Amino acid sequence: MGTVIVSNESIFQYTTEKELVIAGKPEEKLLAADSWLVKDGYVRALDMHRQRFFSSCMELAGTSPDILNDFWNSAIGKLPKTGSWFPRIELAGNLSCPVLQIRIRPAPATHSTIRLIDYQNEDFRKLPRHKGPDLAKLISARKKIAGQGADEAILTTPKGFLLEGLTTSILWWEGSVLCTTPSSQRILPGVTSQLLRLIAEQENIPFAYRFRKTADLNGCEVWAVNALHGIRRVVDWEKSPFKTSSDIDIDYWRQKLDEFSKPV
């Protein structure tokens, strides 16, 4: 197969001969996936992304850890050492014959603030604990809410308790306590969220898991976090009675978060 760049993506697939080769087109149906920001060859907590991806592949498709390890090492070797990139590693296709592949994509613009809106429909995700199977629908839903004056929509339980964003974890401050939603079968184990909990532990800052409805966060400092943007401060919550405080030194937390970056 020849070298093909699709929409500025380079797509590599892992063959049965244990080689990573340029692909003419990717398998589109995702069984598992993970992504992270690469800046001049540095990535935050790449080992945690590896662990999450491996766990999903083994649980959902029974993929051999040895195959995953060989593929991972080859895929990481393809990451550029300069520039800003947002690669996505994938297990795709059908369960009977899945394909391991990596898309090496230029990183989109990153931002420090975000506008939220409550997702008005029921939580449609089939496998919320795993990144990949629901990703296409999540991205499609996020595109639709852009026309409603928001950047991200918030998913809740049927009783209105906060879960997470379509593509973000949500954290907030109640006084001096950094909070997030309790882990459940409806929440993706976010890498950035886990790193912030570790920072809180290192800094002796109280960290709590709390059930809250979106209206309960009115007046709180609220963060939407993920691997691409890091920490984004919520500045607006469309159609909600939301005001935010700005008492937290968010730049300090961003600096501490970047300390988890290591060269690939």
C-alpha positions as CSV (number, residue, x, y, z in Angstrom):
1,M,0.0,0.0,0.0
2,G,1.3,3.5,-0.9
3,T,1.5,6.5,1.4
4,V,-1.9,8.2,1.7
5,I,-2.7,11.4,3.7
6,V,-6.5,11.8,4.3
7,S,-7.6,15.2,5.6
8,N,-4.1,15.8,7.0
9,E,-4.2,12.4,8.7
10,S,-1.6,9.7,8.4
11,I,-3.2,6.4,8.9
12,F,-1.1,3.3,9.9
13,Q,-2.5,-0.2,10.4
14,Y,-1.0,-3.2,12.1
15,T,-0.7,-6.3,9.9
16,T,-0.7,-10.0,10.7
17,E,3.0,-9.9,9.9
18,K,3.4,-7.6,12.9
19,E,4.2,-4.6,10.7
20,L,2.7,-1.1,10.9
21,V,2.0,0.1,7.4
22,I,0.4,3.1,5.8
23,A,-3.3,2.4,5.0
24,G,-5.3,3.7,2.1
25,K,-8.3,4.3,4.4
26,P,-9.0,3.5,8.0
27,E,-11.6,1.1,9.4
28,E,-14.3,3.5,10.6
29,K,-16.2,1.4,13.2
30,L,-14.4,1.9,16.6
31,L,-14.3,-0.9,19.1
32,A,-11.9,0.9,21.4
33,A,-9.8,4.1,21.1
34,D,-7.6,6.6,22.9
35,S,-6.1,9.9,22.1
36,W,-3.7,12.4,23.6
37,L,-1.9,15.7,22.9
38,V,1.7,15.6,21.6
39,K,3.6,18.8,21.9
40,D,7.2,18.8,20.5
41,G,7.5,15.1,21.4
42,Y,6.0,15.4,24.9
43,V,2.8,13.7,26.2
44,R,1.1,13.9,29.5
45,A,0.7,10.5,31.3
46,L,1.0,8.4,28.2
47,D,1.3,5.2,30.3
48,M,-2.2,5.9,31.7
49,H,-3.6,6.2,28.1
50,R,-1.9,2.9,27.3
51,Q,-3.4,1.2,30.3
52,R,-6.9,2.5,29.5
53,F,-6.7,1.4,25.8
54,F,-5.3,-2.0,26.6
55,S,-8.0,-2.6,29.2
56,S,-10.8,-1.8,26.7
57,C,-9.2,-3.9,23.9
58,M,-8.8,-6.9,26.2
59,E,-12.3,-6.6,27.8
60,L,-14.3,-5.8,24.7
61,A,-12.4,-7.9,22.1
62,G,-10.2,-10.3,24.0
63,T,-7.1,-8.9,22.2
64,S,-3.8,-10.5,23.3
65,P,-1.7,-8.2,25.6
66,D,1.4,-9.3,23.6
67,I,-0.2,-8.1,20.3
68,L,-1.3,-4.9,21.9
69,N,2.2,-4.3,23.3
70,D,3.9,-4.9,19.9
71,F,1.4,-2.7,18.1
72,W,1.7,0.1,20.8
73,N,5.5,0.2,20.6
74,S,5.4,0.5,16.8
75,A,2.6,3.1,16.9
76,I,4.3,5.3,19.4
77,G,7.4,5.2,17.2
78,K,5.4,6.9,14.5
79,L,4.6,10.0,16.6
80,P,6.3,13.2,15.4
81,K,8.9,14.8,17.6
82,T,8.1,18.4,16.6
83,G,4.9,20.3,16.3
84,S,1.5,19.8,17.9
85,W,-0.4,16.6,17.2
86,F,-3.5,14.8,18.4
87,P,-3.1,11.1,17.5
88,R,-5.8,8.5,18.0
89,I,-5.0,4.9,18.6
90,E,-7.8,2.5,17.7
91,L,-9.1,-1.0,17.6
92,A,-11.6,-1.0,14.8
93,G,-13.7,-3.1,12.4
94,N,-15.6,-6.2,13.4
95,L,-15.0,-8.3,16.6
96,S,-14.5,-11.3,14.4
97,C,-11.5,-9.6,12.6
98,P,-10.5,-6.4,14.4
99,V,-7.8,-4.0,13.1
100,L,-5.3,-2.1,15.2
101,Q,-4.6,1.3,13.7
102,I,-3.3,4.8,14.6
103,R,-4.3,8.1,13.1
104,I,-1.7,10.8,13.3
105,R,-3.5,14.1,13.1
106,P,-2.6,17.7,13.6
107,A,-3.9,19.0,16.9
108,P,-6.8,21.4,16.7
109,A,-6.6,24.7,18.5
110,T,-6.7,24.4,22.3
111,H,-8.6,26.8,24.6
112,S,-8.6,27.8,28.2
113,T,-12.3,28.5,28.7
114,I,-15.5,26.6,27.7
115,R,-19.3,27.2,27.5
116,L,-21.6,24.4,28.6
117,I,-25.2,23.4,28.0
118,D,-27.3,20.6,29.5
119,Y,-27.8,17.8,27.1
120,Q,-31.6,17.8,26.5
121,N,-31.9,14.1,25.5
122,E,-31.3,10.9,27.4
123,D,-27.8,9.4,27.7
124,F,-27.4,7.4,24.5
125,R,-24.1,5.8,25.3
126,K,-23.9,2.0,25.2
127,L,-20.5,1.6,26.7
128,P,-19.6,4.7,28.7
129,R,-16.7,3.1,30.6
130,H,-14.8,2.6,27.3
131,K,-13.6,5.2,24.9
132,G,-14.4,4.3,21.3
133,P,-17.7,2.5,20.8
134,D,-19.8,5.7,21.3
135,L,-17.3,8.2,20.1
136,A,-18.8,8.9,16.7
137,K,-22.2,9.7,18.3
138,L,-20.6,11.8,21.0
139,I,-18.7,13.9,18.5
140,S,-21.8,14.3,16.3
141,A,-23.8,15.4,19.4
142,R,-21.2,18.0,20.3
143,K,-21.3,19.5,16.8
144,K,-25.0,19.9,17.1
145,I,-24.8,21.9,20.3
146,A,-22.3,24.3,18.9
147,G,-25.2,26.1,17.2
148,Q,-26.8,26.6,20.7
149,G,-24.1,28.8,22.0
150,A,-22.1,26.1,23.7
151,D,-18.9,24.1,23.3
152,E,-19.9,21.1,25.3
153,A,-23.0,19.4,26.6
154,I,-23.4,17.8,30.0
155,L,-24.9,14.4,30.5
156,T,-26.9,13.6,33.6
157,T,-28.7,10.6,35.1
158,P,-32.5,10.3,34.6
159,K,-32.9,12.1,38.0
160,G,-30.7,14.9,36.9
161,F,-27.4,14.2,38.6
162,L,-24.3,15.2,36.9
163,L,-22.3,12.5,35.0
164,E,-19.8,14.2,32.6
165,G,-19.5,16.1,29.4
166,L,-19.8,14.5,26.0
167,T,-16.0,14.6,25.7
168,T,-14.8,15.9,29.0
169,S,-14.7,15.1,32.7
170,I,-16.2,17.8,35.0
171,L,-14.6,18.9,38.3
172,W,-15.6,21.8,40.5
173,W,-14.7,23.5,43.8
174,E,-16.9,23.6,46.8
175,G,-14.9,26.0,49.0
176,S,-11.4,24.5,49.3
177,V,-12.5,21.0,48.2
178,L,-12.0,19.9,44.7
179,C,-14.9,17.7,43.6
180,T,-16.0,15.4,40.9
181,T,-18.8,12.8,40.3
182,P,-18.4,9.4,41.9
183,S,-17.1,6.7,39.6
184,S,-19.9,4.6,38.1
185,Q,-20.7,2.5,35.1
186,R,-21.8,5.6,33.3
187,I,-18.5,7.5,33.5
188,L,-15.4,7.2,31.5
189,P,-12.2,7.0,33.6
190,G,-10.7,10.3,32.4
191,V,-6.9,10.5,32.5
192,T,-6.8,14.2,33.1
193,S,-9.3,13.9,35.9
194,Q,-7.2,11.3,37.6
195,L,-4.1,13.5,37.3
196,L,-5.9,16.3,39.0
197,R,-6.8,14.1,41.8
198,L,-3.1,13.1,42.2
199,I,-2.1,16.7,42.2
200,A,-4.7,17.4,44.9
201,E,-3.2,14.6,47.0
202,Q,0.4,15.9,46.5
203,E,-0.7,19.4,47.5
204,N,-2.8,18.1,50.5
205,I,-5.9,19.6,49.0
206,P,-9.2,17.8,49.9
207,F,-10.7,15.9,47.1
208,A,-14.2,14.5,47.2
209,Y,-16.7,12.5,45.1
210,R,-20.1,14.1,45.3
211,F,-23.5,13.7,43.7
212,R,-24.7,17.1,42.4
213,K,-27.3,18.4,40.0
214,T,-26.1,21.0,37.5
215,A,-27.9,23.8,39.4
216,D,-25.9,22.9,42.5
217,L,-22.8,24.1,40.8
218,N,-24.0,27.7,40.4
219,G,-21.4,29.9,42.0
220,C,-18.7,27.3,42.0
221,E,-15.5,27.3,40.0
222,V,-16.1,24.6,37.4
223,W,-13.6,22.9,35.2
224,A,-14.1,20.8,32.1
225,V,-11.0,18.7,31.5
226,N,-9.6,16.3,28.9
227,A,-6.3,15.3,27.2
228,L,-6.5,17.8,24.4
229,H,-7.3,21.0,26.3
230,G,-6.1,20.1,29.8
231,I,-8.2,22.4,32.1
232,R,-10.8,24.7,30.7
233,R,-12.6,27.1,33.0
234,V,-16.4,27.1,32.6
235,V,-17.5,30.7,31.9
236,D,-21.1,30.1,30.8
237,W,-23.7,27.4,31.3
238,E,-26.4,28.0,28.7
239,K,-30.0,28.0,29.9
240,S,-28.8,27.4,33.5
241,P,-28.6,29.9,36.5
242,F,-24.9,29.7,36.5
243,K,-22.3,32.2,37.8
244,T,-18.7,31.2,38.5
245,S,-16.1,32.3,40.9
246,S,-12.5,32.7,39.8
247,D,-10.7,32.4,43.1
248,I,-8.5,29.4,42.1
249,D,-5.1,29.9,40.7
250,I,-5.9,27.8,37.6
251,D,-2.5,28.6,36.0
252,Y,-0.8,26.9,38.9
253,W,-2.9,23.7,38.3
254,R,-2.1,23.8,34.6
255,Q,1.6,24.0,35.4
256,K,1.3,21.1,37.8
257,L,-0.6,19.1,35.1
258,D,2.2,19.7,32.6
259,E,4.7,18.2,35.0
260,F,3.3,14.8,34.0
261,S,4.6,15.4,30.4
262,K,7.4,13.1,29.3
263,P,9.1,12.6,25.9
264,V,7.8,9.8,23.8
